[in-house]
Each structure stands twice: as C-alpha cells, then as structure tokens.
C-alpha cells in the first residue's frame, strides 16, 4: 500500500481538502460480475420509451439525467441497438464519431458553457452510452479530471434555464434528422423601452424547424450540410462548420 497521497489531492481542481487516507485495495475476484443490462431482456435502455429522451432517431438517442444538476448540462448519447463500444459495426462506429462531434457542438453553443467533456466508462450499464458534461465558463477550478465529481457537489442549476437549454439541444439535433422530444424554449418578448411594459410570452423554436428526413439515410457517413444557425462563430472564434 502507498504511504503517501498522490499529487492530485493537492491540485486546485481537487474538490476536497483536509486529512485523507488511502482506502485498502480489495483482492481481485476470480470472475467479473455481470453488468446491469448484459442481458438484453433486462436492459433498461432497450426498454426505455422515446418520451424519456431529449432527441431520438433511428439508430441513436440522447437523454438527460431527468433533473438539473451542478453543471449547465449533462447528456448521455446511446445507441438504439443493444451493443457495447467494441461491438459496433463499421456504419455505427462511423456515425458515433459524427454524433459525438454534433452533440458536443450543440452543448458548447449554450450560454455559459466553456468546454464539453466526453466520457465513456465501461463498468456501468452494458448498453453503449457516452457522457457529455458541460464545464461552466470561467469556472477554472472545474477543469479536468474531477468535473463529474463537481457535478454532484455544486448546487443544481436553475430548472427553467436547464429546460430551455434542453429545448435548444433538441432543436439543434433535429435540424439534422430525428426529432426532438422536449418542448422548445420559451422566449419572453419585451416591447422596446418607452412603449409600455407589456410582455408577450410565446413558444418559439429559435428558427430551428425539424428537418423533413422521411426516407433519408441522414445517419450515414456522407456529408450532411449544417443549418444556417450552426455556422456562427463559437466563443473561441472558430467557425462552426460542417460535420461530415
């Protein structure tokens, strides 16, 4: 057993302080346990209805945690097919790259998001799922390895803002195919100063109408044109161009 703590406990990004001791390491087991969902018949993802998701398509789905957490946005990308990462056929493997970039861009376009961490842990549910965690802009203490821990530590973000952001994500993804399963964000339209104090609240989809993709193989590896709203410069000045 190590006699001293590792260096990362003194990093400014480490969420805890005080006295620590290293936990005793258990001996290895002779046989690995079955993961939740290894059997397709008991797989929660396979039996989850589309209404539980933010966005759905023929071969991919995106879901949230179902409630706000400490980070601006945490989303999970899942395959529809009951596969793990190493089981993906070439088509789905190629699409996974496209979907990873597309979802990262969608989350990074939200106000107050500086970076998006993409993680895959293989010891939880067997059904393929990738985590997307948004780091808040300016929160340098949250950079790096411990972002997932900070998500559990920080107070939840405002639920109204969180739901509006889910609507933006769903609309962004639906621009390329599939459909959003969440309500579009609500925008409060205010009259110009001096013309009264009336406020009109209306449903508005920020110009991202769902694309008509019936019969289209949008999830293939061919280049897909980005929507006009997706070509604006990002916070670092890099233009958001086509994801092929």
N, C-alpha and C positions, 0 to 999 in steps of 0.2 A: 504494500500500500504506500502511496506517496505521503511524504511527511509534511509537505508544504502545499499551499493552494496554488492553482495555476494562475498565470499572469492576468487572465481576462477578468478575474474578480476585482482588479484594480482599474480596469478600463472605465472611462467616464460613461460609456454606454451600458455598463452592467447595472441592472435595475436595483440591486440590493447592496446594503452596507452593514457593517457590524462584524461580529465573530461568526465564523463558519468552520465546519469540519467536513471532511470528505466522507460521503456515505460508503459503507462497506460494500464491496462488489460481490454480488452473488456468484456462486459457481455456475458454469454453463450447464444447460439442461441437455438431456440426451436427444430430445425430439422437440422441434419447434411447435408451438401451439397453432391451432387453426385460427386464421384471421376472421373477423366478422365479415360475412359475405363471401367467403371462399366457395360456399355452396350457393349457386345462383338462386335456388329456391328460397333461400333465407336472406338474400341480398337486399338491403334496404334501398339502395339506389335503383335497382331494377324494378322495384315495386312502387317507387315514388311517382305520383301523378305529375303531369306537366304544370299544374296550377301551383305547385310548390316551388317553382323555379322563376328566375328573373327573365330568362330567354331560353327558347328551345328551337331546335332544328332536327333534321332527320337523323343526324349522327352525333350531335353534341348538345349539351345543356349546361347552363350556368345558373348557379344558385347562390343565395346569401346565407348567412347564419340565422336568418329569421328575426333578428333583432339588432339594434345598434350595439356596437362595441367601442373599445377605446380608440381605434383607428378610423380614419374617414371612411374607408371601405375595405371589406374583406369579402372576397368572392371565391367560388370553387367552380372550376371547369371539369365537367365529367363527360366521358363517352357514353353514348346510349348502350352500346354493346357491352356485354359483361366480359371485359378484358382488363388485363393489367398492362403496364407500360411495355414490358418486353414481349407481350402477345400481339401488339398492334400489327396488322398487315401494312404494306407499304403505303396504301392510299390513306389510311387513318394516321399513320406516322407523319406523312407529309402535311395532312390537314391539322395535326396537332401543332405543328410549327406556325401555321397561318393563324390558328385560333389563339395561340399564346401571344403572338405579336398584336393581334387585333384587340384582344381583351386588355392587354397592358396599355395600349394606346387609349382605349376608351376610359380606363380608370385614371390614367395620367392627365386626361383632359379636364378632370373635375377641378373646381376651385379648391385651393388649399392642399393640393397633392404635389409633392416634390418627386418622389420615386415610387416604383411599384416593385416589391419583392415577389418572386415566383418560386414556389417551393413544392417539392413532392417528397412525402415521407411514405415509405413502403410498408410500415409495420402497423398501420391502422386498418381501415376498411380495404378489402381486396379489390373492389371496383376502382378502376383508374380515376383519380381525381387530383388536380393540381390546385394549390392555394395561391391566391393573389392578394397581397397585403399592401395597402397604400400607406406610405410614410408621410405624415403631415409636413407641409412646407415650413422650413425654419426650425423644426424640432431636431436639432443635430444630435441630441442625446439618444435619439431613437434609431440612429443609423446602425446598420449592420446586423450582426448575428441575433440580437435579442429582441428584434421587433415583435415577434409573436408573443413573447412574454409581456412586453409593454401593452399589447392589445388587451390582455387580461387585467392589467394593473390600472390603466388610465380609466377615468370615468367615461361612460358611454357618450357618444356624440349626440347632438340634438336629433330627435327622431324625425322631425319634419324635414330637416336638411338631408338626413340619411335616405328617407323615402324619395325625395325629389331626385337625389343622385342615382338611386336605383332606376328611376324612370329614364334618366338621361342615358344610363348604361344600356338599358333595354332598347331604347330608340336607336342608339348608335349601332348596336349589333344587328338590329332588324333591318338596317339600311343595306346590309349585305345579304340578307336572306333570313329564313326562320321567322320567328315572331316574338315580340316582347310579351311577357305575361304579367307585367306590372303596369300600374297607372302612369300616364305621362305626368311630368312635373306640373304643379300649379304655379302660375305666374300672376302676381298682383300688378295689374296695370294701373299706374297712378297718373292723374292729369297733371299737366305742366304747372309749375308754381304760378300762383296768381289767378288761375282759372277755376279754383274751387278745391275742395278737399275730398271729393268723391273718389273712391277706389273701386275698380271693377276687377273681380276675380274670375278668371276663365280658365278652362282647360286648354292647354296649348302644348303642341308636341315639338316645339323649338325647331320646326322646319324639317324634322326627320320622319317622313312618312314611310311606313313599311313598304319595302320593295315587293313588286309582284314577281315572285320567283317560282310560280307553279310550273312544274315540269323542268325547271332548270337545275343543273348539277352545280350549284353555287359553291359547294364544298370541295370541288375538285382542285387540282393543282394548277389549273390555268389562271392567268392573271385576272383579277377582279377589279374593275375601276372603283376608286374610292369616291364617296359622296363629296359634293362641293363643300359641305360643312366640316369635312375632315382634313382639309388641306390648309387650315390656318396654322401659323407658326406655333410651336409649343413654347413652354416657358423658357427653354434654353435657346430659343431662336431657331431650332432645327425644324424645317417644314415637315409636316405630317403627310407623307406621300404614299403611293400605292403599296399595299401588302399583296404580294403575288401568292 
